[in-house]
Amino acid sequence: MSTSAAYLRPEPPPLPVRSNGDLRLLRPEVQELKFTLHRKLLDKINIEALGNSDEKRVRQEVQEALLALIDGEPALLNALEREQIASQVLDEIFGLGPLECLFDDPTISDILVNGAKKVYVERGGLLELTKLQFRDNQHLMRIIERIVSKVGRRVDESNPMVDARLLDGSRVNAIIPPLAVDGPLLSIRRFSRDRLSPGDLVEKRAISPAMMQLLEHAVKARLNIVIVGGTGSGKTTLLNALSAFIPPNERIITIEDAAELQLKQPHVARLETRPANIEGHGAFRQRQLLINCLRMRPDRIIVGEVRGEEALDMLQAMNTGHDGSLTTIHANSPREAVSRMEVMVSMANSGMQMTSIRQQIASSIHLFVQAARLSDGSRRVINITEVSGMEGAVITLQDIFLMEKLGLSQEGKVLGRFRASGIRPRFAEKMMAQGISLPAQLFEEDVPI
């Protein structure tokens, strides 16, 4: 089987997409009627008293009561408006209000609310303004409070920033006045229910077949890999895809600030940090979880993102028998990732000299994989870079694969190619010792995008 064929599969059927614009547009008088019915419904039914009952039954009872209220209104409503009012009021009570319909659209990756009147979404890496609006900032605040209360957190003037997670795994950040000057800000990062496989990434030309084949061998050979990229560049998606190459008989421990990874192996232990309580106590940081997980007999350690002093413990784990570890880091290049790691290790107050820190990095990490979001919104792997050792006091890096940008098409799409540098990596010898051979033609790839 050719390198390309190994990662290709038949085109899946298109998913149905529900519009998020016209669904919420109601005549002003009908919009006002909706708010009136919402208030009447809350006066008639004690939602909190029904909280311990079956959710499906509660929703059905509330819907029946709502429809009875609609039928009792003298206003003339057509069938579509009646259905829209019922749907939107139920979303206000049980869901996220105007935002609820966006969760039916699988093409949306981010939902960004800038005050009550501006709701943006990201599709295909590009932002667009929707027609959705909240009634006012108080309406938006009620939705934010509902989100954070479900995960046992609070948001108010004394605690105006909060991170939370929805039931579907979506990551939520909210920041309210006085820090947010023009009204509450809400950011929701959505995650696909079905993670992208290595084959999916190759089909989407996010990475070339040879590059994915090299990373597959690297994971199976237990090399330590750091995925590098900016916000929204696809680091977590790539980390999820690479985790598919971990054998099912290994014990994997994941450590994250917000649990996002979707590993399919049977033996996965998931750990998540915890913020401080109202009194400022009870916080558990990534470093504490990482130190503890070393006592849990892991075969592999996956840290969702290193961003502080836990970098030192991660490097030490990689160097003391927990090879094959994976993590991500915010940086714009492998060289910048090295500099950031040096700073983060220094934050651990270890007293290590910079030369010792660099030796630790050079001996622990084998590969940096650079992901980027390009100007046309596409996400691609633009570098696979080996840590080849040290020359004097400097960590040496060498590109094995890279993406070259060659221009833009008339439609604004980035044109380029995935190209092998022609350099055979030093870790090929380690792979050979484990019975994994890298074919010479792997390092001759030149694939146009």
TILORO-143300 format. One record per residue (C-alpha): residue in three letters; chain; x, y, z. Coordinates in Angstrom, 3 decimals. Example, Ala and Ser with C-alpha at 12.3 -4.5 7.8 and 13.67 -1.06 7.14 Angstrom:
<'ALA'; 'A'; <12.300; -4.500; 7.800>> <'SER'; 'A'; <13.670; -1.060; 7.140>> 
This chain:
<'MET'; 'A'; <0.000; 0.000; 0.000>> <'SER'; 'A'; <1.340; 3.461; -0.882>> <'THR'; 'A'; <2.030; 6.096; 1.768>> <'SER'; 'A'; <-0.905; 8.170; 0.536>> <'ALA'; 'A'; <-3.369; 5.268; 0.424>> <'ALA'; 'A'; <-2.607; 4.304; 4.013>> <'TYR'; 'A'; <-4.325; 7.446; 5.309>> <'LEU'; 'A'; <-7.142; 7.930; 2.806>> <'ARG'; 'A'; <-10.726; 6.723; 3.204>> <'PRO'; 'A'; <-14.017; 7.181; 1.321>> <'GLU'; 'A'; <-15.639; 10.621; 1.511>> <'PRO'; 'A'; <-18.193; 10.638; 4.379>> <'PRO'; 'A'; <-21.770; 11.786; 3.664>> <'PRO'; 'A'; <-22.353; 15.493; 4.372>> <'LEU'; 'A'; <-23.847; 16.367; 7.745>> <'PRO'; 'A'; <-27.137; 18.280; 7.840>> <'VAL'; 'A'; <-26.553; 21.907; 8.816>> <'ARG'; 'A'; <-29.232; 23.994; 10.537>> <'SER'; 'A'; <-29.225; 27.727; 9.799>> <'ASN'; 'A'; <-28.365; 29.964; 12.728>> <'GLY'; 'A'; <-29.590; 33.241; 11.309>> <'ASP'; 'A'; <-33.242; 33.322; 10.208>> <'LEU'; 'A'; <-34.256; 30.915; 12.988>> <'ARG'; 'A'; <-34.056; 33.692; 15.594>> <'LEU'; 'A'; <-35.597; 36.512; 13.564>> <'LEU'; 'A'; <-39.059; 37.409; 14.873>> <'ARG'; 'A'; <-41.242; 40.436; 14.325>> <'PRO'; 'A'; <-40.678; 43.003; 17.127>> <'GLU'; 'A'; <-44.192; 42.490; 18.501>> <'VAL'; 'A'; <-43.739; 38.708; 18.442>> <'GLN'; 'A'; <-40.358; 39.111; 20.123>> <'GLU'; 'A'; <-42.025; 41.097; 22.908>> <'LEU'; 'A'; <-44.731; 38.451; 23.202>> <'LYS'; 'A'; <-42.037; 35.813; 23.627>> <'PHE'; 'A'; <-40.577; 37.631; 26.634>> <'THR'; 'A'; <-44.067; 38.066; 28.121>> <'LEU'; 'A'; <-44.812; 34.345; 27.750>> <'HIS'; 'A'; <-41.431; 33.488; 29.271>> <'ARG'; 'A'; <-42.231; 35.520; 32.398>> <'LYS'; 'A'; <-45.728; 34.029; 32.674>> <'LEU'; 'A'; <-44.313; 30.524; 32.356>> <'LEU'; 'A'; <-41.778; 31.107; 35.142>> <'ASP'; 'A'; <-44.601; 32.415; 37.373>> <'LYS'; 'A'; <-46.730; 29.367; 36.610>> <'ILE'; 'A'; <-44.120; 26.596; 36.961>> <'ASN'; 'A'; <-41.425; 26.242; 39.601>> <'ILE'; 'A'; <-38.556; 24.920; 37.477>> <'GLU'; 'A'; <-36.259; 24.467; 40.476>> <'ALA'; 'A'; <-38.823; 22.306; 42.262>> <'LEU'; 'A'; <-38.832; 19.995; 39.248>> <'GLY'; 'A'; <-35.020; 19.843; 39.205>> <'ASN'; 'A'; <-34.813; 16.363; 40.729>> <'SER'; 'A'; <-37.328; 14.879; 38.292>> <'ASP'; 'A'; <-36.575; 13.198; 34.998>> <'GLU'; 'A'; <-35.229; 15.865; 32.621>> <'LYS'; 'A'; <-37.161; 14.606; 29.620>> <'ARG'; 'A'; <-40.436; 14.576; 31.580>> <'VAL'; 'A'; <-39.794; 18.061; 33.001>> <'ARG'; 'A'; <-39.115; 19.464; 29.546>> <'GLN'; 'A'; <-42.315; 17.869; 28.219>> <'GLU'; 'A'; <-44.411; 19.322; 31.067>> <'VAL'; 'A'; <-42.931; 22.775; 30.579>> <'GLN'; 'A'; <-43.526; 22.574; 26.834>> <'GLU'; 'A'; <-47.175; 21.631; 27.328>> <'ALA'; 'A'; <-47.674; 24.535; 29.748>> <'LEU'; 'A'; <-45.985; 26.912; 27.303>> <'LEU'; 'A'; <-48.129; 25.815; 24.363>> <'ALA'; 'A'; <-51.234; 26.344; 26.493>> <'LEU'; 'A'; <-50.093; 29.906; 27.222>> <'ILE'; 'A'; <-49.426; 30.541; 23.520>> <'ASP'; 'A'; <-52.907; 29.269; 22.607>> <'GLY'; 'A'; <-54.399; 31.635; 25.167>> <'GLU'; 'A'; <-52.858; 34.720; 23.589>> <'PRO'; 'A'; <-55.071; 36.915; 21.378>> <'ALA'; 'A'; <-52.151; 37.789; 19.077>> <'LEU'; 'A'; <-52.322; 36.258; 15.628>> <'LEU'; 'A'; <-49.370; 33.941; 15.120>> <'ASN'; 'A'; <-48.619; 31.827; 12.094>> <'ALA'; 'A'; <-47.450; 28.225; 12.569>> <'LEU'; 'A'; <-43.754; 29.091; 12.125>> <'GLU'; 'A'; <-43.865; 31.912; 14.709>> <'ARG'; 'A'; <-45.661; 29.648; 17.172>> <'GLU'; 'A'; <-42.951; 27.006; 16.727>> <'GLN'; 'A'; <-40.169; 29.592; 17.026>> <'ILE'; 'A'; <-41.582; 31.070; 20.232>> <'ALA'; 'A'; <-41.889; 27.631; 21.816>> <'SER'; 'A'; <-38.356; 26.650; 20.761>> <'GLN'; 'A'; <-36.745; 29.880; 21.942>> <'VAL'; 'A'; <-38.506; 29.980; 25.320>> <'LEU'; 'A'; <-37.487; 26.374; 26.001>> <'ASP'; 'A'; <-33.910; 27.305; 25.051>> <'GLU'; 'A'; <-34.093; 30.186; 27.559>> <'ILE'; 'A'; <-35.186; 27.841; 30.343>> <'PHE'; 'A'; <-33.143; 24.727; 29.637>> <'GLY'; 'A'; <-30.346; 25.864; 27.320>> <'LEU'; 'A'; <-28.189; 28.833; 26.395>> <'GLY'; 'A'; <-30.886; 31.111; 25.056>> <'PRO'; 'A'; <-30.109; 32.631; 21.631>> <'LEU'; 'A'; <-26.881; 30.602; 21.400>> <'GLU'; 'A'; <-28.576; 27.217; 21.633>> <'CYS'; 'A'; <-29.247; 26.893; 17.896>> <'LEU'; 'A'; <-25.511; 27.328; 17.157>> <'PHE'; 'A'; <-24.772; 23.988; 18.794>> <'ASP'; 'A'; <-26.753; 22.236; 16.034>> <'ASP'; 'A'; <-24.238; 23.453; 13.432>> <'PRO'; 'A'; <-21.168; 21.152; 13.303>> <'THR'; 'A'; <-19.222; 23.631; 11.145>> <'ILE'; 'A'; <-18.947; 26.164; 13.995>> <'SER'; 'A'; <-15.758; 25.868; 16.062>> <'ASP'; 'A'; <-15.950; 29.050; 18.160>> <'ILE'; 'A'; <-18.789; 31.216; 19.504>> <'LEU'; 'A'; <-17.726; 34.722; 20.555>> <'VAL'; 'A'; <-20.174; 37.083; 22.283>> <'ASN'; 'A'; <-19.140; 40.751; 22.530>> <'GLY'; 'A'; <-21.910; 42.198; 24.682>> <'ALA'; 'A'; <-25.613; 41.663; 24.109>> <'LYS'; 'A'; <-25.818; 42.745; 20.474>> <'LYS'; 'A'; <-22.823; 41.118; 18.760>> <'VAL'; 'A'; <-22.436; 37.351; 18.382>> <'TYR'; 'A'; <-19.647; 36.065; 16.142>> <'VAL'; 'A'; <-18.892; 32.489; 15.077>> <'GLU'; 'A'; <-15.861; 30.912; 13.480>> <'ARG'; 'A'; <-16.341; 28.598; 10.504>> <'GLY'; 'A'; <-13.425; 27.165; 8.589>> <'GLY'; 'A'; <-11.006; 29.349; 10.496>> <'LEU'; 'A'; <-12.771; 32.617; 9.561>> <'LEU'; 'A'; <-14.962; 34.844; 11.753>> <'GLU'; 'A'; <-18.435; 35.979; 10.734>> <'LEU'; 'A'; <-21.072; 38.118; 12.475>> <'THR'; 'A'; <-24.427; 36.375; 13.054>> <'LYS'; 'A'; <-27.883; 37.942; 13.358>> <'LEU'; 'A'; <-28.315; 36.592; 16.872>> <'GLN'; 'A'; <-28.701; 39.013; 19.777>> <'PHE'; 'A'; <-29.514; 39.002; 23.468>> <'ARG'; 'A'; <-32.229; 41.306; 24.731>> <'ASP'; 'A'; <-29.760; 43.241; 26.906>> <'ASN'; 'A'; <-26.649; 42.718; 29.022>> <'GLN'; 'A'; <-28.746; 41.387; 31.925>> <'HIS'; 'A'; <-30.098; 38.691; 29.619>> <'LEU'; 'A'; <-26.546; 37.730; 28.645>> <'MET'; 'A'; <-25.477; 37.727; 32.311>> <'ARG'; 'A'; <-28.259; 35.259; 33.184>> <'ILE'; 'A'; <-26.953; 32.836; 30.542>> <'ILE'; 'A'; <-23.360; 33.202; 31.801>> <'GLU'; 'A'; <-24.469; 32.610; 35.410>> <'ARG'; 'A'; <-26.368; 29.485; 34.335>> <'ILE'; 'A'; <-23.256; 28.092; 32.612>> <'VAL'; 'A'; <-20.886; 28.627; 35.523>> <'SER'; 'A'; <-23.329; 27.569; 38.250>> <'LYS'; 'A'; <-23.678; 24.127; 36.657>> <'VAL'; 'A'; <-19.981; 23.458; 37.295>> <'GLY'; 'A'; <-20.011; 24.864; 40.829>> <'ARG'; 'A'; <-18.402; 28.208; 40.020>> <'ARG'; 'A'; <-19.526; 31.795; 40.297>> <'VAL'; 'A'; <-19.072; 35.053; 38.440>> <'ASP'; 'A'; <-19.658; 38.500; 39.962>> <'GLU'; 'A'; <-17.845; 41.800; 40.491>> <'SER'; 'A'; <-15.476; 40.227; 43.019>> <'ASN'; 'A'; <-14.754; 37.305; 40.673>> <'PRO'; 'A'; <-15.259; 38.750; 37.161>> <'MET'; 'A'; <-13.361; 36.084; 35.185>> <'VAL'; 'A'; <-14.274; 32.401; 35.017>> <'ASP'; 'A'; <-13.455; 29.271; 33.033>> <'ALA'; 'A'; <-15.978; 26.452; 32.753>> <'ARG'; 'A'; <-16.928; 23.485; 30.605>> <'LEU'; 'A'; <-20.276; 22.590; 29.055>> <'LEU'; 'A'; <-21.712; 19.080; 29.183>> <'ASP'; 'A'; <-20.630; 18.431; 25.575>> <'GLY'; 'A'; <-17.015; 19.273; 26.484>> <'SER'; 'A'; <-17.009; 22.784; 25.016>> <'ARG'; 'A'; <-14.637; 25.150; 26.814>> <'VAL'; 'A'; <-16.122; 28.416; 28.122>> <'ASN'; 'A'; <-14.486; 31.649; 29.238>> <'ALA'; 'A'; <-16.486; 34.602; 30.549>> <'ILE'; 'A'; <-15.372; 38.034; 31.684>> <'ILE'; 'A'; <-17.827; 40.623; 32.948>> <'PRO'; 'A'; <-17.824; 44.300; 33.988>> <'PRO'; 'A'; <-15.979; 46.118; 35.425>> <'LEU'; 'A'; <-13.170; 44.314; 33.562>> <'ALA'; 'A'; <-15.230; 44.062; 30.360>> <'VAL'; 'A'; <-15.899; 47.719; 29.539>> <'ASP'; 'A'; <-18.755; 47.401; 27.010>> <'GLY'; 'A'; <-20.678; 44.509; 28.535>> <'PRO'; 'A'; <-20.092; 40.820; 29.331>> <'LEU'; 'A'; <-17.804; 38.841; 27.017>> <'LEU'; 'A'; <-18.378; 35.131; 26.450>> <'SER'; 'A'; <-16.090; 32.814; 24.464>> <'ILE'; 'A'; <-17.009; 29.197; 23.742>> <'ARG'; 'A'; <-14.521; 26.839; 22.084>> <'ARG'; 'A'; <-16.435; 23.881; 20.684>> <'PHE'; 'A'; <-15.038; 20.416; 20.113>> <'SER'; 'A'; <-16.307; 17.943; 17.584>> <'ARG'; 'A'; <-18.157; 14.956; 19.015>> <'ASP'; 'A'; <-16.199; 12.804; 16.595>> <'ARG'; 'A'; <-12.506; 13.643; 16.758>> <'LEU'; 'A'; <-10.546; 13.898; 13.526>> <'SER'; 'A'; <-8.496; 10.801; 12.797>> <'PRO'; 'A'; <-5.019; 10.835; 11.228>> <'GLY'; 'A'; <-6.696; 9.918; 7.934>> <'ASP'; 'A'; <-9.061; 12.889; 8.239>> <'LEU'; 'A'; <-6.145; 15.300; 8.669>> <'VAL'; 'A'; <-4.418; 13.898; 5.584>> <'GLU'; 'A'; <-7.643; 14.149; 3.562>> <'LYS'; 'A'; <-8.045; 17.773; 4.600>> <'ARG'; 'A'; <-4.415; 18.403; 3.591>> <'ALA'; 'A'; <-3.601; 19.605; 7.073>> <'ILE'; 'A'; <-0.572; 17.323; 6.878>> <'SER'; 'A'; <1.039; 15.188; 4.167>> <'PRO'; 'A'; <0.938; 11.362; 4.148>> <'ALA'; 'A'; <4.703; 11.084; 4.703>> <'MET'; 'A'; <4.619; 13.524; 7.601>> <'MET'; 'A'; <1.817; 11.570; 9.255>> <'GLN'; 'A'; <3.660; 8.301; 8.655>> <'LEU'; 'A'; <6.753; 9.713; 10.366>> <'LEU'; 'A'; <4.677; 10.875; 13.364>> <'GLU'; 'A'; <2.989; 7.470; 13.568>> <'HIS'; 'A'; <6.374; 5.764; 13.799>> <'ALA'; 'A'; <7.551; 8.386; 16.301>> <'VAL'; 'A'; <4.606; 7.736; 18.647>> <'LYS'; 'A'; <4.997; 3.969; 18.381>> <'ALA'; 'A'; <8.749; 4.285; 19.036>> <'ARG'; 'A'; <7.947; 6.259; 22.219>> <'LEU'; 'A'; <9.579; 9.524; 21.180>> <'ASN'; 'A'; <8.683; 12.599; 23.230>> <'ILE'; 'A'; <6.712; 15.035; 21.085>> <'VAL'; 'A'; <5.751; 18.668; 21.721>> <'ILE'; 'A'; <3.071; 20.197; 19.491>> <'VAL'; 'A'; <3.644; 23.927; 18.964>> <'GLY'; 'A'; <1.181; 26.555; 17.775>> <'GLY'; 'A'; <-0.851; 29.665; 18.475>> <'THR'; 'A'; <-4.435; 29.922; 19.694>> <'GLY'; 'A'; <-6.827; 28.076; 17.393>> <'SER'; 'A'; <-4.057; 26.527; 15.298>> <'GLY'; 'A'; <-5.296; 22.959; 15.847>> <'LYS'; 'A'; <-2.865; 21.780; 18.545>> <'THR'; 'A'; <-5.455; 19.799; 20.517>> <'THR'; 'A'; <-6.912; 18.291; 17.330>> <'LEU'; 'A'; <-3.456; 17.116; 16.259>> <'LEU'; 'A'; <-2.700; 15.796; 19.761>> <'ASN'; 'A'; <-5.942; 13.800; 19.677>> <'ALA'; 'A'; <-5.051; 12.373; 16.265>> <'LEU'; 'A'; <-1.530; 11.333; 17.290>> <'SER'; 'A'; <-2.848; 9.647; 20.428>> <'ALA'; 'A'; <-4.590; 7.143; 18.141>> <'PHE'; 'A'; <-1.181; 5.554; 17.502>> <'ILE'; 'A'; <-0.648; 4.681; 21.184>> <'PRO'; 'A'; <-1.110; 0.895; 21.652>> <'PRO'; 'A'; <-4.325; -0.072; 23.488>> <'ASN'; 'A'; <-2.469; -2.088; 26.150>> <'GLU'; 'A'; <-0.709; 0.974; 27.618>> <'ARG'; 'A'; <-1.868; 3.000; 30.644>> <'ILE'; 'A'; <-2.297; 6.657; 29.676>> <'ILE'; 'A'; <-2.695; 9.511; 32.149>> <'THR'; 'A'; <-3.897; 12.867; 30.829>> <'ILE'; 'A'; <-3.513; 16.168; 32.688>> <'GLU'; 'A'; <-5.483; 19.209; 31.511>> <'ASP'; 'A'; <-6.790; 22.551; 32.721>> <'ALA'; 'A'; <-10.096; 21.740; 31.027>> <'ALA'; 'A'; <-10.650; 18.152; 29.891>> <'GLU'; 'A'; <-10.750; 18.300; 26.084>> <'LEU'; 'A'; <-8.882; 15.222; 24.883>> <'GLN'; 'A'; <-10.943; 12.364; 23.435>> <'LEU'; 'A'; <-8.712; 9.321; 23.697>> <'LYS'; 'A'; <-10.206; 6.023; 22.518>> <'GLN'; 'A'; <-7.870; 3.636; 24.334>> <'PRO'; 'A'; <-9.449; 1.505; 27.072>> <'HIS'; 'A'; <-6.973; 2.386; 29.837>> <'VAL'; 'A'; <-7.058; 6.170; 30.247>> <'ALA'; 'A'; <-6.976; 8.055; 33.571>> <'ARG'; 'A'; <-8.034; 11.686; 33.186>> <'LEU'; 'A'; <-6.931; 14.406; 35.611>> <'GLU'; 'A'; <-8.145; 18.014; 35.583>> <'THR'; 'A'; <-6.942; 21.048; 37.509>> <'ARG'; 'A'; <-9.196; 22.852; 39.965>> <'PRO'; 'A'; <-9.296; 26.619; 40.630>> <'ALA'; 'A'; <-9.348; 28.101; 44.110>> <'ASN'; 'A'; <-12.657; 28.405; 45.956>> <'ILE'; 'A'; <-14.268; 31.665; 47.099>> <'GLU'; 'A'; <-11.824; 31.916; 50.019>> <'GLY'; 'A'; <-8.856; 31.434; 47.674>> <'HIS'; 'A'; <-8.065; 27.900; 48.850>> <'GLY'; 'A'; <-8.269; 24.411; 47.369>> <'ALA'; 'A'; <-6.598; 25.048; 43.999>> <'PHE'; 'A'; <-4.831; 22.123; 42.331>> <'ARG'; 'A'; <-2.420; 23.106; 39.580>> <'GLN'; 'A'; <-0.978; 21.056; 36.746>> <'ARG'; 'A'; <2.340; 20.682; 38.540>> <'GLN'; 'A'; <0.702; 18.992; 41.527>> <'LEU'; 'A'; <-1.209; 16.617; 39.265>> <'LEU'; 'A'; <1.917; 15.833; 37.249>> <'ILE'; 'A'; <3.932; 15.010; 40.365>> <'ASN'; 'A'; <1.105; 12.802; 41.623>> <'CYS'; 'A'; <0.626; 10.994; 38.319>> <'LEU'; 'A'; <4.213; 9.712; 38.502>> <'ARG'; 'A'; <2.978; 7.557; 41.414>> <'MET'; 'A'; <0.147; 6.137; 39.296>> <'ARG'; 'A'; <2.297; 3.851; 37.115>> <'PRO'; 'A'; <1.755; 5.614; 33.775>> <'ASP'; 'A'; <3.059; 4.188; 30.508>> <'ARG'; 'A'; <2.380; 7.512; 28.792>> <'ILE'; 'A'; <1.768; 10.990; 30.153>> <'ILE'; 'A'; <-0.171; 13.481; 28.054>> <'VAL'; 'A'; <-0.295; 17.088; 29.281>> <'GLY'; 'A'; <-2.896; 19.122; 27.413>> <'GLU'; 'A'; <-0.702; 22.226; 27.496>> <'VAL'; 'A'; <2.406; 23.180; 29.459>> <'ARG'; 'A'; <2.254; 26.808; 30.470>> <'GLY'; 'A'; <4.171; 27.169; 33.732>> <'GLU'; 'A'; <6.481; 25.546; 36.248>> <'GLU'; 'A'; <5.115; 22.064; 35.455>> <'ALA'; 'A'; <7.429; 22.128; 32.407>> <'LEU'; 'A'; <10.327; 21.071; 34.651>> <'ASP'; 'A'; <8.436; 18.050; 36.017>> <'MET'; 'A'; <7.339; 17.130; 32.504>> <'LEU'; 'A'; <10.941; 17.150; 31.260>> <'GLN'; 'A'; <12.105; 15.122; 34.237>> <'ALA'; 'A'; <9.342; 12.568; 33.634>> <'MET'; 'A'; <10.390; 12.273; 29.985>> <'ASN'; 'A'; <13.947; 11.662; 31.142>> <'THR'; 'A'; <13.153; 9.070; 33.817>> <'GLY'; 'A'; <11.381; 6.247; 32.060>> <'HIS'; 'A'; <8.150; 7.921; 30.930>> <'ASP'; 'A'; <9.159; 8.322; 27.315>> <'GLY'; 'A'; <6.514; 8.538; 24.627>> <'SER'; 'A'; <4.953; 11.553; 26.331>> <'LEU'; 'A'; <2.955; 14.155; 24.408>> <'THR'; 'A'; <2.104; 17.775; 25.162>> <'THR'; 'A'; <1.401; 21.147; 23.522>> <'ILE'; 'A'; <2.812; 24.626; 24.017>> <'HIS'; 'A'; <1.814; 28.100; 22.816>> <'ALA'; 'A'; <4.560; 29.397; 20.524>> <'ASN'; 'A'; <4.995; 30.554; 16.945>> <'SER'; 'A'; <7.989; 28.364; 16.044>> <'PRO'; 'A'; <10.028; 25.465; 17.442>> <'ARG'; 'A'; <12.833; 27.874; 18.353>> <'GLU'; 'A'; <10.380; 30.089; 20.227>> <'ALA'; 'A'; <8.994; 26.971; 21.963>> <'VAL'; 'A'; <12.490; 26.197; 23.265>> <'SER'; 'A'; <12.792; 29.743; 24.645>> <'ARG'; 'A'; <9.390; 29.517; 26.310>> <'MET'; 'A'; <10.322; 26.197; 27.919>> <'GLU'; 'A'; <13.507; 27.734; 29.295>> <'VAL'; 'A'; <11.435; 30.490; 30.921>> <'MET'; 'A'; <8.856; 28.039; 32.295>> <'VAL'; 'A'; <11.505; 25.786; 33.848>> <'SER'; 'A'; <13.057; 28.869; 35.433>> <'MET'; 'A'; <9.631; 29.631; 36.976>> <'ALA'; 'A'; <9.889; 26.387; 38.966>> <'ASN'; 'A'; <12.535; 27.991; 41.232>> <'SER'; 'A'; <14.768; 24.987; 40.660>> <'GLY'; 'A'; <18.008; 26.980; 40.894>> <'MET'; 'A'; <19.196; 25.352; 37.654>> <'GLN'; 'A'; <21.670; 27.211; 35.469>> <'MET'; 'A'; <20.509; 28.019; 31.929>> <'THR'; 'A'; <23.005; 25.546; 30.453>> <'SER'; 'A'; <21.538; 22.770; 32.629>> <'ILE'; 'A'; <18.002; 23.721; 31.617>> <'ARG'; 'A'; <18.945; 23.537; 27.947>> <'GLN'; 'A'; <20.636; 20.170; 28.436>> <'GLN'; 'A'; <17.450; 18.918; 30.090>> <'ILE'; 'A'; <15.345; 20.102; 27.142>> <'ALA'; 'A'; <17.747; 18.672; 24.543>> <'SER'; 'A'; <17.871; 15.259; 26.222>> <'SER'; 'A'; <14.107; 15.048; 26.870>> <'ILE'; 'A'; <12.364; 16.228; 23.696>> <'HIS'; 'A'; <12.808; 14.508; 20.348>> <'LEU'; 'A'; <10.351; 16.340; 18.096>> <'PHE'; 'A'; <8.592; 19.680; 17.804>> <'VAL'; 'A'; <5.536; 19.645; 15.522>> <'GLN'; 'A'; <4.446; 23.139; 14.462>> <'ALA'; 'A'; <0.750; 23.734; 13.685>> <'ALA'; 'A'; <-0.505; 27.031; 12.278>> <'ARG'; 'A'; <-3.693; 28.698; 11.136>> <'LEU'; 'A'; <-3.035; 30.342; 7.772>> <'SER'; 'A'; <-4.488; 33.554; 6.356>> <'ASP'; 'A'; <-7.296; 31.680; 4.552>> <'GLY'; 'A'; <-8.425; 30.043; 7.817>> <'SER'; 'A'; <-6.951; 26.622; 7.006>> <'ARG'; 'A'; <-4.938; 24.795; 9.659>> <'ARG'; 'A'; <-1.788; 22.974; 8.625>> <'VAL'; 'A'; <1.314; 21.362; 10.069>> <'ILE'; 'A'; <4.075; 23.629; 8.812>> <'ASN'; 'A'; <7.126; 22.091; 10.506>> <'ILE'; 'A'; <8.308; 18.797; 11.924>> <'THR'; 'A'; <11.590; 19.634; 13.642>> <'GLU'; 'A'; <14.040; 17.344; 15.407>> <'VAL'; 'A'; <15.953; 18.346; 18.520>> <'SER'; 'A'; <19.352; 17.125; 17.385>> <'GLY'; 'A'; <21.389; 17.960; 20.513>> <'MET'; 'A'; <23.524; 20.866; 21.650>> <'GLU'; 'A'; <26.383; 22.850; 20.201>> <'GLY'; 'A'; <28.105; 24.634; 23.031>> <'ALA'; 'A'; <25.326; 26.263; 25.061>> <'VAL'; 'A'; <22.767; 26.297; 22.213>> <'ILE'; 'A'; <20.078; 23.677; 21.506>> <'THR'; 'A'; <20.306; 22.637; 17.853>> <'LEU'; 'A'; <17.190; 22.037; 15.771>> <'GLN'; 'A'; <16.816; 20.667; 12.258>> <'ASP'; 'A'; <13.720; 20.584; 10.069>> <'ILE'; 'A'; <12.707; 17.170; 8.753>> <'PHE'; 'A'; <9.538; 18.364; 6.981>> <'LEU'; 'A'; <8.196; 21.832; 6.303>> <'MET'; 'A'; <5.405; 23.557; 4.451>> <'GLU'; 'A'; <6.463; 26.202; 1.960>> <'LYS'; 'A'; <4.007; 28.996; 1.108>> <'LEU'; 'A'; <4.069; 29.864; -2.601>> <'GLY'; 'A'; <1.333; 32.496; -2.826>> <'LEU'; 'A'; <-2.451; 32.918; -2.906>> <'SER'; 'A'; <-5.045; 31.720; -5.390>> <'GLN'; 'A'; <-7.633; 34.101; -6.877>> <'GLU'; 'A'; <-10.045; 32.887; -4.178>> <'GLY'; 'A'; <-7.573; 33.826; -1.444>> <'LYS'; 'A'; <-6.534; 30.236; -0.666>> <'VAL'; 'A'; <-2.937; 29.690; 0.411>> <'LEU'; 'A'; <-0.890; 27.819; -2.192>> <'GLY'; 'A'; <2.153; 25.852; -1.184>> <'ARG'; 'A'; <3.691; 22.437; -0.761>> <'PHE'; 'A'; <4.749; 19.973; 1.904>> <'ARG'; 'A'; <8.426; 19.244; 1.413>> <'ALA'; 'A'; <10.955; 16.962; 3.039>> <'SER'; 'A'; <14.253; 18.642; 3.909>> <'GLY'; 'A'; <16.136; 15.506; 2.836>> <'ILE'; 'A'; <17.748; 15.161; 6.275>> <'ARG'; 'A'; <17.422; 11.754; 7.887>> <'PRO'; 'A'; <16.665; 12.282; 11.602>> <'ARG'; 'A'; <19.053; 11.094; 14.272>> <'PHE'; 'A'; <16.269; 9.281; 16.098>> <'ALA'; 'A'; <15.996; 6.894; 13.140>> <'GLU'; 'A'; <18.639; 4.788; 14.910>> <'LYS'; 'A'; <16.463; 4.558; 18.021>> <'MET'; 'A'; <13.591; 3.417; 15.827>> <'MET'; 'A'; <15.760; 0.804; 14.146>> <'ALA'; 'A'; <16.608; -0.636; 17.587>> <'GLN'; 'A'; <12.860; -1.154; 18.110>> <'GLY'; 'A'; <12.352; -2.781; 14.721>> <'ILE'; 'A'; <10.879; 0.318; 13.043>> <'SER'; 'A'; <12.558; 1.248; 9.776>> <'LEU'; 'A'; <11.987; 4.540; 7.968>> <'PRO'; 'A'; <11.987; 4.092; 4.165>> <'ALA'; 'A'; <14.345; 6.406; 2.302>> <'GLN'; 'A'; <11.562; 7.683; 0.009>> <'LEU'; 'A'; <9.785; 9.084; 3.075>> <'PHE'; 'A'; <12.348; 11.899; 3.123>> <'GLU'; 'A'; <11.952; 12.746; -0.549>> <'GLU'; 'A'; <8.324; 13.903; -0.415>> <'ASP'; 'A'; <7.236; 17.026; -2.288>> <'VAL'; 'A'; <3.425; 17.357; -2.244>> <'PRO'; 'A'; <1.593; 20.448; -3.551>> <'ILE'; 'A'; <-1.336; 21.809; -1.536>> 
